[in-house]
Amino acid sequence: MVNSKRLVNTFIDLVKIDSESGNEKKVRKYLQNVLCELGLDVALDKKGNIYAIYHGKVTGPSVLFSAHMDTVIPGKGIVPVIKGDRISSSGDTILGGDDKSGIAEILEMLFVIKEKEISSPSIVIIFTVEEEQGLKGAKELQQIQVDYGFVLDTSGDIGTVVIKAPTHYSFKAEVIGKSAHAGIEPEKGVNAIVAVSKVIANCKIGRIDDETVANIGIIEGGSATNIVPDRVLIKGEVRSLSKQKVKKHLEDIKSTFKKECQKYGAKVDFEAKKDYISFDLSGEKELLKICKKASQSIGVKHVEKSTGGGSDANVFNKSGIPTVVISTGMSKVHTCDEEIKISDMVKATEYILAIVKKLKD
Ligand SMILES: [Zn+2]
């Protein structure tokens, strides 16, 4: 039923269009055209997200399928290479299967629905911008009225659904000491780099428990070897499946900064920002039943898992639409070794078509 040649062609077309975060214009144009040709009502919002509606003829739960248009870097001038069942990049860029495989599969699903006149309830399609920049596009979406959502944006065997994702906070700390000539009067300075080293030595970083992780990812400071540095900027993040734990650990990090800087005579400006909140769909029996039935009907295993990463599904869930993340077949994403199997893309498309068919059962 799925036309694998058309699916691959769509995917190749998409990855060849540069769309690093913030530069989704060309791919958006391409998608608007395809969606219009397919007969959907297509609209854009100010942020550049695409909304399209397929008006179904039967009743049943209404659903949304979503994927993001942007890619991480290096994503310019991608040259896809097909070898047998595998598609990869030529090695010096990502492939962009994250998340163009999701988009190609959604489009192929729509082609098949039209071609085979498959009856289904109404379907909303959303393609977002700047997902890789902290879900910036999805956060600007208008409220949508649907019963369930499916975000095509994870790896793993087809049939894998993400039902739990973490709350994510990022933080920024500026440690302020006092500069002085390092050769003549170092005792008059307060070395911000040394103060930070004491903070980091006393912070719990990495895996905190089975639900919680923390990271310091950026450190910037100092200007010359003969100057006692007076400023260091540190950026990091904390994630947890538990909203309480994420707050608790963030507080721990903040108080360690305060305590250690104070001991050393430095000051600290600490700012934290909530990027997105967790979801847990283990109680959404109807939604999970649809996923399970879809898996069974195409002969793949239904697997429910939790993730340490965020996606647009965090935003949809927050807005009250129970939304799972499903595998597109993408693998080794965010690296130049990224690849995808054509057979997995076909299977993922069969899976979402099965979801559509199960809606009216
Ligand atoms: Zn993605």
Residues whose N, C-alpha, C, O or C-beta is under 5 A from the ligand:
A	BS01	ZN	D98 D99 D153
